[in-house]
């Protein structure tokens, strides 16, 4: 199966049809109305500035010729794609054309997920799904297909991630040293100043990011989505615990993010209460890595939800389940939170497979009222099934910041 999972710079019909056959689907019906399905737009490689005010459909059979279904006043909407063209004017003509296009096909994929299981995929309205089903077609989720064509990295994208990771990894040494130097000099430093120092580091290395890092001291780090500098007490001084979450990518088109979280204690040795919680988080993180590695080594499928379960079980068995209040990880792509498979069986039920060529985070956390611990790593599954953790050596202990 791994051989088909390769991204293309343009629309690649043969790759899509190979993927359809691999997943056992008879076709893929891509639908969009006024930009409601950004996933379809990306798969169809619509040109920059593309806009359609009327409904359009593009049907790709597992074998054979695709069909474009477009409105009469926008007949050129999908002219960049191969296949036959069918033009409709009245809604009755639209429905009749759809029935003719999909009739005789068993399983047809659409951007749909059963129930409320996966809102990242559910882009097609219920009425359209009902219409297609009325033609005797079994509508199945295109989630795995989206993962293939949305999140499988090209070699160039993989390289861009590695280059970004070299910078994000070195940002930690700079941040820890900055904190230590400021405390030696001034006795304290603000969270915001640390964030600014990381942003300088990114700028000096020509990286970009959609938002600055999270720097949370003590209880501020107990908020998973804390906004740096907004807590009641934002001063970092000796004896305090610091969580630093940062993400960035190169400025080149198609570049892929690096996203890491580490923690440190402002001192030369780390108190046991922090070590205890960190060790549980690290063990959970490592269980997630092993879940992925063992599955690919054995040649068996593994879903994002299964990875979440493996990680969450470690934290729950240690008695901290109520303090792990977010999914285990997310797809990592041109956006920090990409549209591929997420490590999630908490917020959503992500039953999509983890595919060769994709990148994702594993980032368990325990968020206590006094402090929060998160350990975030990036994991890449090579096309041959090898599993690689990026971002330098995996953090195995809380950083004693004053040793810098």
C-alpha positions in Angstrom: 0.0 0.0 0.0 2.8 2.4 0.8 3.8 2.9 -2.9 0.7 5.0 -3.7 1.1 7.5 -0.9 3.0 10.2 -2.7 1.9 13.9 -3.0 1.9 15.5 -6.4 2.6 19.1 -7.2 -0.5 19.1 -9.5 -3.7 17.1 -9.9 -2.7 13.5 -10.3 -5.7 11.4 -11.5 -3.7 8.1 -11.6 -2.6 8.5 -7.9 -6.2 9.2 -6.8 -7.5 6.2 -8.7 -4.8 4.0 -7.2 -5.7 5.3 -3.7 -9.4 4.6 -4.3 -8.6 1.0 -5.3 -6.4 0.6 -2.3 -9.1 1.6 0.1 -11.7 -0.4 -1.7 -13.8 2.6 -2.8 -15.6 2.7 -6.2 -15.4 6.4 -6.6 -14.9 9.8 -5.0 -17.5 12.6 -5.4 -16.0 16.0 -4.6 -18.5 18.8 -4.1 -18.3 22.5 -3.3 -20.6 25.4 -2.9 -19.2 28.9 -2.5 -16.0 27.6 -0.8 -17.8 25.4 1.7 -15.4 22.5 1.1 -11.9 23.7 1.2 -10.7 20.1 1.2 -12.3 19.5 -2.2 -10.7 22.7 -3.5 -7.2 21.5 -2.4 -7.6 18.0 -3.8 -8.8 19.5 -7.1 -5.9 21.9 -7.2 -8.2 24.8 -8.0 -6.3 27.8 -9.4 -5.4 30.8 -7.2 -8.3 33.3 -7.1 -10.8 30.6 -8.0 -14.4 31.4 -7.2 -17.6 29.6 -8.1 -21.0 31.0 -7.0 -22.9 27.8 -8.1 -22.6 24.2 -7.0 -20.1 22.0 -8.8 -19.3 18.3 -8.5 -16.4 16.3 -9.7 -16.7 12.5 -9.8 -13.6 10.3 -9.9 -14.3 6.6 -10.5 -11.8 4.1 -9.3 -11.2 3.3 -13.0 -12.4 5.2 -16.1 -13.0 8.8 -17.0 -13.9 11.5 -14.4 -17.0 13.7 -14.8 -17.3 17.4 -14.2 -20.8 18.7 -13.3 -21.0 22.5 -13.5 -23.6 25.2 -13.9 -24.4 26.8 -17.2 -23.3 30.3 -16.2 -19.9 28.9 -14.9 -19.2 26.2 -17.4 -15.4 26.7 -17.2 -15.2 26.2 -13.4 -13.4 22.9 -13.6 -11.8 23.2 -17.0 -8.3 22.6 -15.5 -9.3 19.0 -14.7 -9.6 16.0 -17.0 -12.9 14.3 -17.9 -16.3 14.7 -19.4 -18.3 17.8 -18.8 -22.0 17.8 -17.9 -23.8 21.2 -17.7 -26.9 21.8 -15.7 -29.2 24.8 -15.3 -32.3 23.7 -13.3 -32.0 21.9 -10.0 -33.9 19.1 -11.5 -31.2 18.7 -14.1 -28.5 18.7 -11.4 -30.2 15.9 -9.5 -30.8 13.9 -12.6 -27.2 14.3 -13.7 -25.9 13.2 -10.3 -28.1 10.1 -10.3 -26.7 9.2 -13.7 -23.1 9.9 -12.7 -23.1 7.8 -9.5 -25.6 5.1 -10.3 -24.1 1.6 -10.4 -21.2 2.5 -8.1 -21.2 0.8 -4.7 -19.0 2.8 -2.2 -18.6 6.5 -3.0 -16.4 8.6 -0.8 -17.4 12.1 0.2 -16.2 14.7 2.8 -18.4 13.1 5.4 -18.0 11.5 8.8 -20.6 9.4 10.7 -22.4 11.2 13.4 -20.3 14.0 14.9 -17.2 11.9 14.9 -14.8 14.1 12.8 -15.7 17.8 12.0 -12.3 18.2 10.2 -13.7 16.0 7.4 -17.4 16.8 7.5 -17.7 19.4 4.8 -20.7 18.2 2.8 -24.2 19.1 4.1 -26.6 16.4 5.2 -29.1 17.1 2.4 -26.5 16.4 -0.3 -25.5 13.2 1.4 -29.1 12.2 1.6 -29.6 12.9 -2.1 -26.6 10.7 -3.1 -27.8 7.9 -0.9 -31.2 8.0 -2.5 -29.6 6.8 -5.7 -28.7 3.5 -4.0 -25.1 4.5 -3.3 -23.2 3.8 -0.1 -21.6 7.1 1.0 -18.3 6.5 2.9 -16.0 8.9 4.5 -13.1 10.3 2.4 -11.1 10.8 5.6 -8.2 8.5 4.6 -8.2 9.9 1.1 -7.9 13.4 2.4 -5.0 12.3 4.6 -3.3 10.9 1.4 -3.7 14.0 -0.7 -3.7 16.7 2.0 -1.0 15.5 4.4 1.4 13.1 2.7 4.6 15.1 2.3 6.8 15.5 -0.7 10.5 15.0 -0.2 10.9 18.8 -0.4 8.3 19.3 2.3 10.0 16.7 4.5 13.3 18.5 4.1 11.6 21.9 4.9 10.4 20.4 8.2 13.8 19.1 9.1 15.3 22.6 8.4 12.6 24.3 10.5 13.2 21.7 13.3 16.9 22.5 13.5 15.8 26.1 14.3 13.0 25.3 16.7 15.3 22.9 18.6 18.0 25.5 19.0 15.4 28.0 20.1 15.2 26.1 23.4 18.9 26.5 24.2 18.5 30.2 23.5 15.4 30.6 25.6 16.7 28.7 28.6 20.0 30.7 28.5 18.1 33.9 28.1 16.0 33.1 31.2 19.1 32.2 33.2 21.1 35.3 32.1 18.2 37.6 32.9 17.7 36.1 36.4 21.4 36.4 37.2 21.4 40.0 36.0 18.0 41.2 37.1 16.5 38.6 39.4 13.5 37.9 37.2 12.2 38.0 33.6 8.7 38.4 32.1 7.1 35.6 30.1 6.6 38.0 27.2 10.3 38.8 27.1 11.1 35.1 26.6 8.5 34.9 23.8 10.1 37.9 22.2 13.5 36.3 22.3 12.2 33.2 20.6 10.6 35.3 17.9 13.9 37.1 17.3 15.5 33.7 16.9 12.9 32.7 14.3 13.4 36.0 12.4 17.2 35.6 12.4 16.8 32.2 10.8 14.1 33.3 8.3 11.3 31.3 9.9 7.7 32.4 10.1 4.8 31.4 12.5 1.1 32.2 12.7 1.4 33.2 16.3 4.1 33.6 19.0 5.1 30.9 21.5 3.3 30.0 24.7 5.4 30.8 27.7 3.7 29.8 30.9 5.1 30.0 34.4 3.7 27.9 37.2 -0.1 28.0 37.1 -0.1 29.7 33.8 1.3 26.6 32.2 -1.6 24.7 33.7 -3.8 26.3 30.9 -3.1 24.3 27.7 -3.9 27.3 25.5 -2.5 30.0 27.7 -1.8 33.3 26.1 1.6 34.5 27.1 1.7 37.5 29.5 -2.0 37.4 30.3 -1.9 35.6 33.7 -2.1 37.1 37.1 1.6 36.5 37.8 3.8 36.4 34.7 7.2 36.8 36.3 9.8 34.1 35.9 12.2 33.8 38.8 14.2 31.2 40.7 12.1 28.3 42.0 9.5 28.5 39.3 8.4 26.1 36.6 8.3 27.1 32.9 6.4 25.5 30.0 7.5 26.6 26.5 5.5 25.6 23.4 6.8 26.9 20.0 6.1 26.3 16.4 7.5 27.7 13.1 8.2 26.9 9.5 10.3 28.2 6.6 8.9 31.0 4.4 9.1 28.9 1.2 5.8 27.8 -0.5 4.5 24.5 0.8 6.8 24.5 3.9 5.9 22.3 6.8 5.8 23.3 10.5 7.8 22.1 13.4 5.9 22.1 16.7 7.6 21.3 20.0 6.9 21.7 23.7 9.4 21.4 26.6 9.5 22.3 30.2 12.2 23.6 32.6 12.7 24.6 36.2 14.4 27.7 37.3 17.2 26.2 39.4 20.2 23.9 39.2 18.2 20.8 40.4 14.5 19.9 39.9 12.2 19.2 42.8 10.6 15.8 43.0 7.1 17.0 42.6 7.9 18.2 39.1 10.0 15.1 38.2 7.1 12.8 39.2 4.6 14.5 36.9 7.1 14.9 34.1 7.9 11.2 34.2 4.3 10.2 33.8 3.9 12.5 30.8 7.1 11.3 29.2 6.0 7.6 29.7 2.7 8.4 28.0 4.5 10.2 25.1 6.8 7.2 24.7 3.8 4.8 24.7 2.4 6.7 21.8 5.6 6.5 19.8 5.8 2.7 20.5 2.1 2.3 19.5 3.0 3.7 16.0 6.3 2.0 15.7 5.0 -1.5 16.6 2.0 -1.2 14.2 4.2 -0.3 11.2 6.8 -2.9 12.1 4.1 -5.5 12.1 2.5 -4.2 9.0 -0.9 -3.6 10.6 -3.1 -0.4 10.3 -3.1 2.0 13.2 -5.6 4.9 13.7 -5.2 8.2 15.4 -7.7 7.2 18.0 -5.7 4.1 18.9 -2.6 6.3 19.5 -4.6 8.6 21.7 -5.9 5.6 23.7 -2.3 4.2 24.2 -1.1 7.6 25.5 -4.2 8.4 27.6 -4.1 5.0 29.3 -0.7 5.7 30.8 -1.8 9.0 32.3 -5.1 7.5 33.6 -3.4 4.6 35.3 -1.1 7.0 37.0 -4.2 8.8 38.5 -3.9 12.0 36.4 -6.6 11.3 33.8 -8.8 14.3 34.7 -5.8 16.6 34.2 -5.2 15.5 30.6 -7.8 17.6 28.9 -7.0 17.6 25.2 -6.3 15.2 22.4 -2.9 13.5 22.2 -1.8 15.2 19.0 -2.6 16.6 15.6 -1.6 16.4 12.0 1.3 18.7 11.1 1.5 20.2 7.7 1.5 23.6 6.0 -0.7 24.6 8.9 0.2 23.7 12.5 -3.1 21.9 12.8 -3.3 20.2 9.4 -6.2 18.3 7.9 -4.7 14.8 8.1 -5.1 12.2 10.9 -5.2 13.5 14.4 -4.2 11.5 17.5 -7.6 11.8 19.0 -10.2 9.7 20.6 -11.2 12.3 23.1 -12.5 15.5 21.4 -13.3 13.6 18.2 -13.3 9.9 17.2 -10.6 9.9 14.6 -10.6 6.5 13.0 -8.5 7.5 10.0 -5.3 5.5 9.5 -1.9 7.0 10.1 -0.4 6.8 6.6 3.2 6.5 5.4 4.6 9.9 4.5 2.6 11.9 7.1 3.8 13.9 10.1 2.0 14.5 13.4 2.5 15.5 17.0 2.3 13.4 20.1 1.9 15.8 23.1 0.4 14.5 26.3 0.0 16.9 29.2 -0.9 17.0 32.8 -2.4 20.4 33.9 -2.5 20.9 37.6 -3.6 24.1 39.4 0.0 24.8 40.4 1.8 24.0 37.1 1.4 22.2 33.8 3.6 19.7 32.1 3.5 18.9 28.4 6.0 17.1 26.3 5.5 17.5 22.5 7.4 15.8 19.8 6.9 15.5 16.0 6.6 12.0 14.5 7.2 11.2 10.8 6.3 7.9 9.2 8.6 7.4 6.2 7.2 6.0 3.0 8.8 2.6 3.8 7.1 2.6 7.3 10.1 3.7 9.4 9.0 5.9 12.2 11.2 8.9 13.1 10.9 11.4 15.9 12.2 14.8 15.0 13.3 17.8 17.1 16.6 16.6 18.5 16.9 14.2 21.4 13.5 13.5 23.1 13.3 15.4 26.4 13.9 12.8 29.2 14.0 15.2 32.2 12.9 18.7 33.2 15.6 21.1 32.2 17.4 22.7 35.2 17.5 26.2 33.6 20.1 27.8 35.9 22.7 25.3 34.6 22.8 27.3 31.4 
